[in-house]
Amino acid sequence: MKNITVYDTHCDTASLLSDKISLVSNNLHFDLERAMRYSGYMQVFAVFSDPEYGNECRTKCMQVLAELKKQVARNADKIAICCNGDEVDMAIKSGRVAGMIALEGADLVQSTDDIQMLYDNGFRIITLTWNGSNKLASGIGDENDGGLTDFGQAALSLMNELGIIADVSHSSVKTFYDVIEHSKRPVMASHSNSKSICSHRRNLTDEQFYLLRDMGGYVGLNLYPDFLNDSQKASIDDILRHADRFLELGGENCIGLGADLDGVEYLPEGIEGVQDFYKIADALEKHYNSMICEKILWGNFDAFMKKML
């Protein structure tokens, strides 16, 4: 495997783990055996707050977290859950995968005490919504876009105070702008692409990207073909087109990978999972200088994480 370091800011693998599906080796997009082929690897694991959970949302999410932590503890020689940059550095230097925990969709958050509970359980990123609305804010699929609620502002304030990164991927347009206005710290879009290149509603307009860039935020490039072009069939060249656009907009220091592994039905041609990230690295190296490649593959999120956590 190529001697590269890779940081990826979004996968949904955690929600698929069970007694029969191991984090170490499986048929999903991600497992530790494949990630450990790289010289260094950091993965943000999203705990998905599925709207179908309803009143069981908190219970279900905590079950997902418990299964992830159980499998991590069982394989402490291969992975460590990290809460800050120093811990990520230590894990990678010891030859392990560095894992971080995120909540995707804050439906379980019903009071600010829940924000504290999430922090105490190791969550360091919260994607404020999925596609619908919740007590905090409206998602991108909400027809009545109310933006960030008063409670959402209070939750965001506590996240800023504690050191939990606010993630605006999946946020509605008004929620996005409200978060930018009210957050006292930079925010991220962990797995979103350029709307100038692909018109999908989940992607970022140039103006939105400028705002994230100017506040010192971060954007992770999503590998889902539906977010890469309008034909539902994509290649690595499409990933490069989104990187090109963000770089044209001055994003050299704020873009990276937010692949959405195990959260999408299919991936670009030639990419079957984490084992193929080296192909993206090869394409980047042919397209950009080594400094830009390093920033996209890991450096930009490394700097963002160490600034925020």
N, C-alpha and C positions, 0 to 999 in steps of 0.2 A: 504494500500500500504506500501511497505517496507520503513523503515526510512533511506533512502539513498539520497546522492547528486549525480547528474549526469550532466556532461557537454558533449555536442555532437557538433562536429565541422563541420558538414555539413548536411543540409537538403534542399530540393527543394520545400518545401511547399509554400513559398512566391509566386512562379510563378503560383500557382494554385488558389490563392485567388481571390474572386470576390464578387459582391453584393449578390450572391447566395451561396457562399462558405465562411464560417466564420472561422476565426482563433480560435475562442473560442471553437466551437464544430462542428465536421464534420466527414465524412467517409474516410478521408485520413489517412496517417500513423501518422500524428502529429496534435494535437490541444492542446490548453491551459488547458482545463479541465483535460485531462489525464496527461499532464506534471506537473500540480500543485498537483498531488497526491504524488509526491516525496517531501522530506523535503527541497530539493533545486534543481533547474534546470536551466541550461544555454544552449541556443540553438543558433548556428550560422545559420542564414538564408541566403541562396545563392540566389542572383538575377541572373538567368541564361541568358546569352547572346547567345540565340539560333542562330546558323548560318543561319537559315531560315529567320531571321529578315532582313538580307541584309542591305540596306541603312536606314532601319527603326530601326536599332539596338538600338541607343541611346534613341529614343522616346519610344520604347517598354520597355526597361529596366527601364526608369524613371517612366513609368506607373505602372510597377510591384512594384517599390519602393514606389510610392505614395499610392497604395492600401494597402501595408503592413503598412506604417506609419499611414494611416487613421484608420485601424483596431486597431493598437496599441493605438492610441490616444483615441479611443472609449472605450478601455478596460484598461485604465491606472492603474486600481486597480489590474490587473492581470499580466501585462507585462510592462517592460521598455526596450527601446533600449539603449544599453550601448556602450561606446566608449573606456573604459579602465577598469582595474581590480577593482578600487575603486567603480565604478558605478555598476559593476557586484555584488560586495559584498553588496552594499546598496540595490539593487533590491532583492537579495535572502533573506537578513535579514528582509525585509519588507513583505516577503511571496509571492513575485511576481516571474515570470519567467524572467530571464535575457536574452535579445536577443542581438545578434550582427549581423552586416550586412556584407556580402561578395559579391563580384562579381565573377561569375563563367564564365570564358572566357572573355578576355579583348578586344573583337571585337569593342566595342564602343570607345576605346581609340585611337584617331587619332593624338593627340598632348599631350604634357606634361600638358597643361592646363586642359585636361580631368582628369588627375591624381589628380590635385588640386580640381577639381569639385567633384570627387568621395569622397575625404577626407572630404570636406566641407559638403557633404550630409550624412556623417556618416559611409562610407565604411572603414573598418579596415583590410580587407583581400581581396586580388585579386588573384584568380586562373588565371595564366597568359594566358592559352589557354584552350579551350575545346579539342576535338579530332583533329580538323584541325589546320591550321595555321592562323595567323593574323599579324597585323603590328609589334607586339612585338616579336613573336616567333613561332616555329613549335610545333604542338600538336602531341600526340602519334599516331594518324592516318595519319599523313602527310608522304607520300611516299618519298618526297624529304626533308629530315631532315636538315634544315638550322640552327637549333639552335636559340639562342637569337640574334636578329638583333641589329644593332647599335642603332636604336630608342628604342628597348627593353632594352638595357643597360642604356640609358638615363632615361627611365621610371622607371626602377628598382632603379636607383640611387635616384630619387626623392621619390619613395616609402620608401626607407631606411631613407631618410631625414625627411619625414613627420611623419612616424610611421604607414605605411601600410604594413602588413605582406605579403610577397610573398609566394604563394602556388603553388607547383610543381605537384600536382595531375593533370593528363591529359597531362603533358608536354612530349614532345618527349625525347628520350635518350640524344641527344645533348643539347637540351634546358636545361634539368636537370643539366648536368655538367656545362654548361655555367652559369647558375644561381648560382650554388654553387661557381664557380670561381669569379663571379663579385659582388655578394651580400656582402655588408659590415656588414650585420646583419643576424642572423639565419633565416632559412626559414622553411616552413612546407609542409607536404603532407597531406592535410586535410581528405582525404578519399581514402586511398590506403592500400593494404595488401602485404604479402610476396610472392615474385615470387618463392621462394624455395618450398613453399607449394602449390601454384596454379600458373600455368604458364601464366595466362592471361597477355596481354601486359600492362595493366593498373597497375600492381603490381610492387613493388620495388625489385630489386636485393639486395643481401646481401651487396654488395659494396655500392650501393646507400643508403641503410639504415645506414651503418657505417658513411658515410659522413654527413648525417643529424644528426645522434647522436653526432658525434664529434664536430659539429658546434653549438650544443645546440638547435637543431631544434625539431620538433614535427611530429608525424605520427598518424593519426586517423584510427582505424580499420573499414573497410567498411563491411556492412552486406549483400551486394549483393551476392547471391549464386554463380554467375558466377565468382566472384573474390575470393571466398572462397575455391572452389575445381573445378576439371575439369569435374564433372558429372552433373552440373546444378541443383543439389539438395543438400541442406546443412542443417546442424543443429548447435546448439550452440557449440557442440564439435568442429566443424570446426573453429569457431571464436577463441576458446581456442588454437587450433593448431597454428594459426597465432600469437597469443599473446605469446605462448611458443617460437616460432622461434625468434621473436623480443627480447624476454627476454634472450634467449641464446646468442644473439648478443650484449648483454649489454644495452638493451633498457629500463631498469627499470624506468628511469626518463624522457622518451620521447614518450611513447605510450599512447593512449587513445581511445576514440570512435569517429568515423566519419561516422555515420551509413548510410548516403545517403537516409534517409527517403523521400518518395515521389519523389525520383529521379530514382527509380528502379521499375521494373515490379512486383517483388515478393521478399519476405524475407525468411530467414531460417525457417524451420519447428518449430512451436511453438511461432514464433514472428509475430505478426500482426501489430505492431506499437509501439509507444513510451510507451504505457501502459505495454509492456512486457519487458522493459529494466531490471526490477527487476529480471527476469529469468537469464539474463546475469550476474547480480550481484551475484545471488545465486551460479551460476556455478563458477564464479571467487573465491568466498569465499571457496568453496570446494577444489579448485585447488591451491590457493596461500594464503600467510599470509595476515592479514588485511591491512598492510601497502601497499603492492603491489596492492591489490584490490582498495584501496582508490586512489592511484596514477593513475590507469587506468581509474577509473570511473570519476574522476574530478581533482585530484591533479596536474597531470602533465600539463594539459592545463592551469590550473589556474596559475601555476608558469611561464609557457611560456608566457602567455598573459601579466602577470604583468611585466615580463622582457622586453617585446617588446612594450607595449603600456603605 
